[in-house]
Amino acid sequence: MLGGEVDGRQGRGRDHRLRGTGVTDLGKLADERFLECGPDTGLRVQVDAAFDRARARRRGVCALRSAGDLAKLAFEGIGVTVVPRPVADAVVPADHADCVLRLDDPQALQPLALAHRDPAPTSPAAQVFLRLALARLPGEGTPGLESVPGVAASE
């Protein structure tokens, strides 16, 4: 997520030198004002590990607990940050989507697991949640939910 200083003034992500490059390595962010996630969070652990793998340093200027707040501040030009793609996509307008870059670090992508009762949760709310979650994840679809009485499969 890009923001930062442009020509000595604060600029929005749309003015950033890396905008539109699509992919970046963390070494290119070493001189940027970096917006950190607060300590003792999973995101901070992942970002620290990614910088360690890249053998890059960052210049942290503030730490917040919310990934959404980090993305908003980066978009407003306060600095750059690393947040999950869905967080950045929720904050950045579509006409500025090229301000969101993918890290050139395959290990930065963390697998997602979803565990549930077999064949399906008993709670109707949990069944709906599971169906929605599985509809957005790659895989086998909604195993077991089609056969639960009174639960319509998603389309």
Secondary structure, DSSP 4 states (H G I P E B T S, - for coil): ----EETTEE--GGG-TTTT--EE-GGGGTTSEEEEEPTTSHHHHHHHHHHHHHT---EEEEEES-HHHHHHHHHTTS-B----HHHHHHHS-GGGGGG--EES-GGGSPP------SS--SSHHHHHHHHHHHHHSSSS--TTTTTSTT-PPP-
